[in-house]
Amino acid sequence: MPIGKTGGLFDEPTGSSGTASKVMVAHVDGGSRGNPGPSGYGAYITDAEGHKLAELGEFLGVQTNNFAEYSGLIAALEYAVEHGYGTVKVVSDSELLVKQMKGQYKVRSEALLAIYAEAKTLIRKLDRFEIRHVLRHLNKDADRLANAAMDRGMGRAAAPRADAYEKPPVQPAEIKELRGFVSGGVVEFTGEKFPDGCFVVVRRVKQ
């Protein structure tokens, strides 16, 4: 869900930053199947009004989930610098990433120190940088791209992912033909027992 269409997530409307620099919004995500394990990142890039600019994603090999999250942020920042966006607003469902980038948490993992420093270097090239935490269901596009990257790297065909907020589809009932006869106006089936609660349709066959 692009930020330009949600409103209220950042301190001011996305399209009016008060500067002449171009505004870019990036939903970023990363994942690892095993942690560490096969990992990938996704970054869904839009303009200030929520119009899609790019979809980024890459398989990272065996990495941790946190490293993959940072890789999504790096990809978005590199895109912004390369395309001349001075104001970047990032959305992530990783509370750790967001609080570390805001300075609320220290980066204690040695595996993250280098990529954290790389992110800070890229941010210094911008006029303005903001980052906000959202719940996972508001970051679906980035999650989709991250999982597609992992699927590609693991040689899997991308399959539609279930939405945890949707009801599961109703499976069609198995249709089985049964034979029986009528005795005293009651249908009796030969050698067949049914579980309680099943639904049976009887069709008359002329003889």
N, C-alpha and C positions, 0 to 999 in steps of 0.2 A: 504494500500500500504506500504509494509515494507520499512523502511528507507534505508536498505542496497541496495535497487534498485533505490532510488531516487537520491542520491548524492547531495552534496552541502548544505544540511540542517544544518549540524554541521560544526565546524571550520576546521575539517580535516576528511579524509576518515574514515568511521566507523570501518573498519577492521584493522587500523594501529594506535592504540592509543599511541604507544611508550612505553607501559608498558607490564609486563608479565601477568597482570590480564586478565581474560576472559571478553569479551565484550558482553553485552546484550542490546537489543533495545526493548523498550516497548511503544506501542501506548496505551494510557489510555483514558477512557471516563466515564462519569456518567450522569445520568439523573433523573428527578423527574417529575412525571405526576401530576402537581398541584402546586408544589414548595411553601410550602412543600406538599408532597403527596407520593404515592407509588414510591419508587426509587430503583435504582440498578446501578452497575458499570460493566465495562468491561475492560479487559487488554489483548492485543494481544502481545505476547512475541516472539521475534525472536533472532537469533544469529547475528553476525556481518555481515554476508552475506545475511541476509534477510530470512533464513530458519526458519520456524515456530518451536518454542519450546513448547509453551503452549497457551491455550485460557482460560482465567479466567473470571468469572462473578458470581455475587451474588446479591440476593435481599436484600435490606437493611431496609425494612419496610417504615414507613413514615419519610422522611428526606427531606432536601433541595437539590437543584441541586448542589450547591457548595460542600456540604458535600459528595455527591455521587462522584463528580469529585475527591476529595481528597481520597476517599476510593479506587478508581481505582489506584491512585498513590501508596497508602500504599500496596495494593496487589502486585503490580509490584516490589516494593522495598523488600517486604518480600520474594518474589520468588527469587530475586537476592541473598539475604543474605543466604537463605536456600540452594541454589544450587551453591554457591561459585563464583558468578560473581562479580568481583571487579570494573569493569567499567560499568556504567549504563547510557544509553542515552534515555531520555523519550520524547515522542511526545504527545502533548495535543492540543485540539482545544479550551480549556478554557484559555482565555487571563488573567483572574483574577488569576487562579491557577499558571500559568507560571510566572507572574510578582511578585506574592507573594513569590514563591519559589526562585526567583532571588533577592529578597530584594528590588524590585522596588516599590512595594505596601506594606503597612503595613496590617497585619491581624487585622481588627477592630471588626469582628464578634466574640462574645464570644463562639458561637456554633462551631467555627472552630479552636479556640486556641489549644485545646487538640490534635486534629488530625494533625494540623500543626506541633506541637511539636513532635508528634510521627514520622512524616515524616522526620524531621530534625535529630532525634535520629537514624533512620535507615540509613540515608545518611552518617552519621559520621562513619558507619561501612564499607563504601566503600572506594576504592582507588580514584575513580573519579566519579563525577556525573554531567550530563548536562541535560538541559531541553529546549525544543524549542516549539514555538507555530506554529500551521498550521491551515489552513482553514478546515472546517468540511469535505469537500469532500476528503481530504487526510487522514482522520481518520475513514474510513468506517468500518474497522474490529472491532475496539473498540466500535464504536457506535452500531454495530450489536450485540455484546456480551452484552452491557449494556441493550439494549432493550429486548433481549431474557431473561435476568435475571428478568426484570420487568414483562414481560409476564408470566413467570413461577410463580412469587410471587403473581400475580393477578389471577392465574388460567386460563390464556388464552393460547390457542394454538399459537405457534409462526407462524406468517404469513409472507410471503415475503414482504419486505418493498420497497415502491416505491423509485426509484432513481430520485431525483429532476433534474438531468442532462440528463435524458433520456426522449424521447418523449413518451406520453401515448400510450398504445396499441390501435389499431383501433378496435372498436367494430364491430362484424359482423352485417350486416343489417338484420332486421327482414324479414322473407320470408312469405308472405301472398298470399294465392290463391284467385284470383278474377275471376269472370265470366262475359262474355260480348258477343257481337255479332258484325258482320261486316255489315256495311251499307254503300254502295257507296264506298267501299274500305277503310273505316275508322273504326277503332275499337271503339265501344261504350260500356261502362261498365254500368251495371244496378245499379242505386242507389248508386254509389260510387264516392266520391270526394277525390282528392289527394292534398297534400300540395305542394306548389311551390318548385321546385328543386329536387323532388324525382325521382328515376330512376325505370323504369318499363320494364320488359322483357315479351314479348308476345310469347307464343308457340301455334302453330296451332294444333287443335284437329280435326281429321277426324270424320265426322258424317255419 
